[in-house]
Amino acid sequence: MHDNERKRLVNIILTLANLLVLSNFLMFRFASDPNRWTLNLTIISWTIFVVALVSVNAWLYFSYYKKN
């Protein structure tokens, strides 16, 4: 596989994975009852979102970018 094609495919995979995490967060956020959203729940949901985003990107980085 050519280097440019591999980079393009890896970028597509990274973009789709990030969109999947974002869509799950937004689905949970907007499907919930707004009256239930306290400050603690908001902080917890944003923390889970950031941790999921970082862990998915770290996993993909070590799976695709570090391969020689």
For each residue, the residues with C-beta under 8 A, 3 or more apart:
1: 5 6
2: 5 6
3: 6 7
4: 7 8
5: 1 2 8 9
6: 1 2 3 9 10
7: 3 4 10 11
8: 4 5 11 12
9: 5 6 12 13
10: 6 7 13 14 60 64 65
11: 7 8 14 15
12: 8 9 15 16
13: 9 10 16 17 60 64
14: 10 11 17 18 57 60 64
15: 11 12 18 19
16: 12 13 19 20
17: 13 14 20 21 56 57 60
18: 14 15 21 22 53 56 57
19: 15 16 22 23
20: 16 17 23 24
21: 17 18 24 25 49 52 53 56
22: 18 19 25 26 53
23: 19 20 26 27
24: 20 21 27 28 52
25: 21 22 28 29 45 48 49 52
26: 22 23 29 30
27: 23 24 30 31
28: 24 25 31 32 45
29: 25 26 32 45
30: 26 27
31: 27 28
32: 28 29 36 37
33: 36 37
34: 37
35:
36: 32 33 41
37: 32 33 34 41 42
38: 41 42
39: 42 43
40: 43 44
41: 36 37 38 44 45
42: 37 38 39 45 46
43: 39 40 46 47
44: 40 41 47 48
45: 25 28 29 41 42 48 49
46: 42 43 49 50
47: 43 44 50 51
48: 25 44 45 51 52
49: 21 25 45 46 52 53
50: 46 47 53 54
51: 47 48 54 55
52: 21 24 25 48 49 55 56
53: 18 21 22 49 50 56 57
54: 50 51 57 58
55: 51 52 58 59
56: 17 18 21 52 53 59 60
57: 14 17 18 53 54 60 61
58: 54 55 61 62
59: 55 56 62 63
60: 10 13 14 17 56 57 63 64 65
61: 57 58 64 65 66
62: 58 59 65 66
63: 59 60 66 67
64: 10 13 14 60 61 67
65: 10 60 61 62
66: 61 62 63
67: 63 64
68:
